[in-house]
Amino acid sequence: MLSMSRGFRIALVANPESRTGDPRAVAERLHTLGAEVDVFQLGDIERAASAGADRIVVAGGDGTVAP
């Protein structure tokens, strides 16, 4: 099972309007693995990048992550 050290900070960028996933469910799963998670909407990508997180995670499925 994947785990993260406690205090590992993730900035989760997701589209809350997406019908293919629930950003809150993704955040909760990451939290159960030990991460501190801040959720940002797509328009807040710059704020997410400057939030001081260890990693930025983009949850797509609606075209958010595309070539």
Secondary structure as UniProt FT lines:
FT   TURN            6..7
FT   STRAND          8..14
FT   TURN            16..17
FT   HELIX           23..32
FT   TURN            33..34
FT   STRAND          35..41
FT   HELIX           42..44
FT   HELIX           45..49
FT   STRAND          55..59
//
